[in-house]
Amino acid sequence: MMERQNILATMGELKLFGMKAAYDEIIKVAVKRTHEPQQIVGDLLQAKLPIAKLPIAKLPLAKDIAEFAFDGTPINEGLVRDLAGG
């Protein structure tokens, strides 16, 4: 029988973060209500779903320093260019 720490570690390795976060609560309820194994597995899978359905963030693309418009900003262009150059 796999111990709790091993189960949580394995969930982490498999990137099942929703399951890992919900594991203790699901097991607590399952023991209290004497759930069948299929119910427990189903509850864990349901816990995985919200994270699996998260949309991919649409972050702005990185810009090269040459593309940055310094005009109209309080940014010190000379300092930024010096820092960017190393």
C-alpha positions as CSV (number, residue, x, y, z in Angstrom):
1,M,0.0,0.0,0.0
2,M,1.4,3.4,-1.0
3,E,1.8,5.9,1.8
4,R,0.2,9.4,1.7
5,Q,3.6,11.2,1.1
6,N,4.4,8.9,-1.8
7,I,1.0,9.4,-3.3
8,L,1.4,13.2,-3.1
9,A,5.0,13.1,-4.4
10,T,3.8,11.0,-7.4
11,M,1.0,13.4,-8.1
12,G,3.5,16.2,-8.1
13,E,5.8,14.4,-10.5
14,L,2.9,13.7,-12.8
15,K,1.9,17.4,-12.6
16,L,-1.5,16.4,-11.1
17,F,-1.6,19.6,-9.0
18,G,-5.4,19.7,-8.7
19,M,-5.6,16.2,-7.5
20,K,-2.7,16.8,-5.1
21,A,-4.4,19.9,-3.6
22,A,-7.7,18.1,-3.1
23,Y,-6.3,14.7,-2.0
24,D,-6.6,15.2,1.8
25,E,-10.1,16.6,1.7
26,I,-11.3,13.9,-0.8
27,I,-9.9,11.1,1.4
28,K,-11.3,12.6,4.5
29,V,-14.8,12.7,3.0
30,A,-14.4,9.2,1.5
31,V,-13.5,7.7,4.8
32,K,-16.3,9.5,6.6
33,R,-18.9,8.4,4.0
34,T,-17.3,5.0,3.2
35,H,-17.0,5.8,-0.5
36,E,-16.2,3.0,-2.9
37,P,-12.8,3.2,-4.7
38,Q,-14.5,4.2,-8.0
39,Q,-16.0,7.3,-6.2
40,I,-12.7,8.3,-4.8
41,V,-11.0,8.0,-8.2
42,G,-13.8,10.0,-9.8
43,D,-13.6,12.7,-7.2
44,L,-9.8,13.0,-7.7
45,L,-10.3,13.2,-11.5
46,Q,-12.9,15.9,-11.0
47,A,-10.4,17.8,-8.9
48,K,-7.9,17.7,-11.8
49,L,-10.4,19.1,-14.3
50,P,-10.5,22.8,-13.3
51,I,-6.7,23.1,-13.7
52,A,-6.8,21.2,-16.9
53,K,-9.3,23.6,-18.4
54,L,-7.4,26.8,-17.6
55,P,-6.9,28.8,-20.7
56,I,-3.4,29.5,-21.9
57,A,-2.3,33.0,-20.9
58,K,-1.8,35.4,-23.8
59,L,1.1,37.4,-22.7
60,P,2.7,40.1,-24.8
61,L,5.7,39.0,-26.8
62,A,9.1,40.1,-25.5
63,K,10.5,43.2,-27.3
64,D,14.0,43.9,-28.3
65,I,15.4,47.1,-26.7
66,A,15.6,48.6,-30.2
67,E,11.8,48.3,-30.5
68,F,11.0,50.1,-27.2
69,A,9.6,53.6,-27.5
70,F,11.1,55.7,-24.8
71,D,9.4,59.0,-25.9
72,G,6.8,60.1,-23.5
73,T,7.9,57.8,-20.6
74,P,9.8,58.7,-17.5
75,I,12.3,55.9,-18.3
76,N,16.0,56.9,-18.5
77,E,16.8,55.7,-22.1
78,G,20.6,56.0,-21.7
79,L,20.6,54.0,-18.5
80,V,18.4,51.3,-19.9
81,R,20.6,51.0,-23.0
82,D,23.7,50.8,-20.9
83,L,22.2,48.1,-18.7
84,A,20.9,46.2,-21.7
85,G,24.4,46.2,-23.2
86,G,25.8,44.6,-20.1
